[in-house]
């Protein structure tokens, strides 16, 4: 019996160790330009989800990993873009002095706070309607990531040209 177990262990080890599924292998949102972020991010998320499906029997956990990594990377991209917009806004306010442009930084900050509230409550609502089939956590995190990417695109479309 010991020989049989040892033989089985040795034969399994000859196949090598399978690599763990890493969502970050498929998601690189920082490589997307702000102008095409939505399409680029969606393509990367779809690629990750597709890879998760075919990876092994733990595909639900892998899909959740994709959603979490996507949301985390979207937050980083938004924060980077937001800091850039804030910096440019401060520079413009300083250069324009006493004009109607003064106060734009405050408006931008208020807009961002309001948007965060809308994003978070919308994603909770998303779960109430659709997560029964997809899993609560994955649905919320996926929604947060999608809305965050959309926020960068909206900011780019609405005020990006003024900051060049």
SULZI-V251012 format. One line per field, one symbol per residue. ss: DSSP state (~ for helix, > for strand, _ for the rest). phi: phi as a letter, one per 40 degrees, with the letter a starting at -180 (. if undefined). A space follows every 10 residues. Layout:
ss=???
phi=???
This chain:
ss=_~~~~~~~~~ ~~~_______ __~~~___~~ ~_____~~~~ ~~~~~~~~~~ ~~~~~___~~ ~~~~~~~~~~ ~~~~~~~~~~ ~~~~~~~~~~ ~~~~~~____ ___~~~~~~~ ~~~~~~~~~~ ~~~~~~~~~~ _____~~~~~ ~~~~~~~~~~ ~~~~~~~~~~ ~~~_
phi=.ccccccccc cccccgcccc cbdccbbacc cccccbddcc cccccccccc cccccacccc cccccccccc cccccccccc cccccccccc ccccccfcbc cchccccccc cccccdccdc cccccdcccb cdcbgdcccc cccdcccccc ccccccccbd ccbc
